[in-house]
């Protein structure tokens, strides 16, 4: 009888520990925006599926902006467009000039996600990634 109680206790303990580990890193889930006051901020979207965190980093790509600006200028010069492009290379680019990098990570602790060559840290509600700070904008 004591052996049966011991086995049941072990299974219940394992279940409780597993349930506690399932929420490790859940505070990372959501949409994050770069804190720095920049004209074209970066964004991070973090989702979780089956213990793996999917990290989509969206950054402004100035080479895409320059290419779009060149195309717009050529269209204006050849008469295909009547709108003169702005001197600001990135002004008419919008979301088309953002590049998304898709990464994967696992929770090393409640406040650290680690993946291939990446690490994200959560401290006092601020996400730190790649020398930048991000704030949560949508859970």
Steps between C-alpha positions, in 0.01 A plus 500: 500500500782743591670422169183589307468829690865578429454434128189719488686776685789483251261526201313793655830678572619445143171636364522812719863565399415455132208743529729759662756466220237544227457869585873571499556790258132577443557865596687538169190422289358801314595791275789719606605842366843659519521747789756729339340800332598425141323586177473136394479284815552125506232259619508150644212252494539200732273195487528164673410157367575174677777648715674680211493879475473645149666842488429719196725808495375776267762765415508787253718415200661814356621317188136413415408865562776624268394255229135609527604867493707438184208320333262785594747758363537312171120476467473875559780582254351279227151642550346181638426682825403862557603493866848629576668271758589655833864585575462269800600166350278305738198732512281314249605152597278401794484133595644394162846595621500289814687171503382215724752256646345179635675345799431225751585484869425305817457626854822468698321657798197720569700803381726363223429353156791340314537381144767460233720807545218699669406584853205703626478626858193630680568737789239718677259471208763602242623259234869525409614363165798581280606812699147649485216527750137422413171560678192279479228655282260208463465172692 
